[in-house]
Amino acid sequence: METKLKKWGNSYGLLVSREEVKNLNIKENETITIEIKKKYDLSQLFGFCKFKRSVKEIMNEIKEGYDE
């Protein structure tokens, strides 16, 4: 499931949809464990890695293997 972090007073909270609560059979005041993963925008990594050869050279080398 995907949700947004919301500010509640001096704390933060996560909203869980009623449907998700029902599907997971979660009850009010029940202790649950949540795994949080941050969603990254991969476009920020563009140009981050520098190669000894150009990307065009690397792609041509990869294509050579498919011709056989």
C-alpha angles and dihedrals in degrees: 000000000000125000140157129248111244130196113239111181107299092343140061129237142189123227117223116195119241089240092055092047089052093046092051093041092232117169128208113273090013114140112240135177119232127194112210122204122178117228111230130205103230092198087077088067094057108124092008095118120059118206129203089229129041119265088242091058092048092049091049089053091051092049091053090067092057095055093070 
